[in-house]
Amino acid sequence: MKQRDAKFTLGEIVRHKVFPFRGVVIDVDPEYANTEEWWNAIPAEIRPDRDQPFYHLLAENEETEYVAYVSEQNLVHDEDETPLRNQNIGRIFDKSPNGEWRPKMSTAH
């Protein structure tokens, strides 16, 4: 089994490269770990490689907040300093003095 190092860390704010949403990383899978149905719903021409980290995000766009599952190749670090709206962020993370989100000890695994 080959070692996969995730580019993004828990609590990091990221933005999708193609679609207009951003979010905070709440979990990382070292490779694709969702259903075949979900995989096949992605149009073949934009379907990412399975053999890369996939991130669970508390995501949001202009209209709503939701959980997203996104391949590493489709994410970039988000430089926008606008706070995220999702109320669940405060249940999972504490904000450090330098402004980074850190998992609360009771929810870290």
N, C-alpha and C positions, 0 to 999 in steps of 0.2 A: 504494500500500500504506500503510495507516495505522499509525502508531507505537503500539506497545503497551508500556507500562511495567509490569513485574512488581511486585506489591505485596511479595512475599517474596524473599529473597536466598539464595544458596547458603550452606548452613550454618545457616540459621535453623530453629528448632524450631517446628513448627506442629501444630495439632490439627484433626481433621475436625469440622465443625459438627454432623453428624448421626450418624455412626458412631463407635464407641468406639476410635479409634486416633489415635496421634500419630507424628511422625517428623521427620527432618531433610531439608531440601531438598538434593538432589544434582544436579538439572538443571531447566531451565525451557524449555518450548516456548512461543513467543509466542501460539500458538493451537493448537487440537486437532491432534495429529499421531500418533494411534494408528490402529488398523485399523477398518474399517467393522463387522467382526464384534464387536469390543469395544464400539463405539458402540451398536450395535443391541441388545446384551445389557443395556444400562441401561434400566430401565423408563421409558417415555415421560414419565410424570408427574413423574419426578425427573431426567430427562436435562438436563444443563446446556447452555448456549449454547456452541457451538464457538469463537466469536470472543472468546476471552479466554485469558489465560495458563493453561497446564496444567503441573503440577509433578510431577517424579519424586521420590519420597520413599523413604528407608530407613525404613520404617514398622514399627510394632509395636502389638500389642494385648496383652491379658493372657496370651494363649496362645502367640503366635509372632511372629517377625520376618519381614518380606517387603518387596518393592518395590511401591509403590502409585503410581498415576497419577491425579491429582486436579485438578479445576478450581479456579481461584482462588476462585470464589464459595462453595465448600464448605470453605474453610480459614480459620482464625484463628490469630493468634500464640498460642503455648502458654506460659502463665505457670507451669506446673508445673515445679518445680525438681528433680524426680526424674530422675536420669540415664537416658538411653536405654540399652538393653541390647545393641543390635546391634553385634557385633564389627567389622563393616565400617566403621563410622564412623571409627575410628582409622586405618584404611588410607587414607581419603580426606581427612580433616580433621585439623588440629592445633587444640588449644584455646588461645586467646589468653589473656593475663593477666587480661583482664576477663571471661573465661568464655565468650566467643563462639567458635563453630566457624568456622575459616577453611580454605578449600581448600589442601591441600599444593601447593606449586609444581609438583611432578612430575605431579599429576593435573589441574591446572587447564587448561581449554581456552578 
